[in-house]
Amino acid sequence: MQNLFLAPSIMVGLGLFFGIILAIAYRFLRVEEDPRIEKVEEMLPGTNCGACGEPGCHSFAEKLAQNAQQPSGCTVASPDAIEMIADFLDVDPGKQEKRVARLHCAGGKAQAHQFAEYRGFENCHAAAQVSGGGKGCSWGCLGLADCEQACTFDAIQMNKNALPVVDIDKCTACADCVAACPRDLFEIVPLSHKLFVQCSIPLEGEAARVLCATACDACERCVLDAAPGLIRMENNLPLIDYIAGGSAKPEATFRCPTGAIQWLEGAQFEEKSQTRTDDPYARFL
């Protein structure tokens, strides 16, 4: 009978002992948190999207209190909220440059060659495991809306051509779509960077064009037409270097035979944001 109660008594005793140890440790070893952190966190949107580069709003609030970040680092907060945080902490709010998600592919249903019909789970990750979803291009957009479903802010809608249209007003550069795309086609870029390459095929000439009507064929005309140093070819694709090169201008897109490089005035894949005509200047009228 004594053995029946011995084991539970030992467990209860050990629990009390370690509980007392933890209570003492918390009492004497705890680190007091800056009371401003809680106040700042309340001023933040609370989306915990990670667009600021921190794992969540609390972590970002800690960095703000330590003056290791600027309030403008939160791309979700409104300008008024940023000013309010800056006033509360008595710091410079910083400059907030609008950034958006752009897709390095324009190969929708009407452009990309389809060699098979995909029937299965309606998501890009599943299709990528089954011969790339039936598209001839194994680098392009699969068009099954993983990015749309992953977007916390409802900023992505698939168009009739099975390409994602990112609402530049709603987009907060949280990078959920970057993580969701199995082809790594999304990139977060400043909205001011209007020159953009909408292709990821590392092939050249006819080998690229046979896969997609809007594929870059590595002709290098854009390199010649752009400011010196702005564009260079890498893996048969134009790489735009806004830091090393000169100012970007739409002239770099005029002689592109397929429209793989575009001058984007708004959202991608909207009719007014990218138009190709025989007259290169007509799209800006």
Protein Blocks (a to p, Z undefined) as FASTA:
>chain_A
ZZmmmmmmmmmmmmmmmmmmmmmmmmmmpccddfklmmmmmmpnolonopnopabfklmm
mmmmnopacfklpmkbcfklmmmmmmmnopaebjaddddddddbfbdfklmccfbdcddd
ddfklmmmngnnopablkbcehlommmmmmmnlpaccdfkopacddfklpgolommmmmp
mnlpaccddfklmbccdbfbfbehjllmmmomkbcehlommmmmmcehkacceehiacdd
fklmccddfklmmmmmnopaccdfbdghiakloccdfblklmmZZ
